[in-house]
Amino acid sequence: MTLATPRIRVPRSARVGEAVEIRALMEHPMETGLRQDGGRTAPRDMLQRLTVSVNGALAFQAEFRNGTSANPYHVFFLKLDRTSELVFTWTDEQGRSARAQARVTVG
């Protein structure tokens, strides 16, 4: 099983120093391994981490735990001082990963 295709929303352009809103969604069941499904325990299947790098430097990181809901959705803000490449990486507990990329032109 592979991870779903992540969905991100990043503005195409921004002014120098402007705080831009970043949105990221990963469709994932986030099974903790505790839920009973028809008399048997549903197998554990959890995302472990989301990292966002800007021009190669870590800008945002989220660690997921048992309390994380299905289809984790994150909204955060970044201030950019130059045109930037953003790379989003989701990793699950089995080592699988999914990536998304975006570019914000600053000027």
Secondary structure, 3 states (H helix, E strand, C coil): CCCCCCEEECCCEECCCCEEEEEEECCCCCECCCCEECCEECCCECEEEEEEEECCEEEEEEECCCCCCCCCEEEEEEECCCCEEEEEEEEECCCCEEEEEEEEEEC
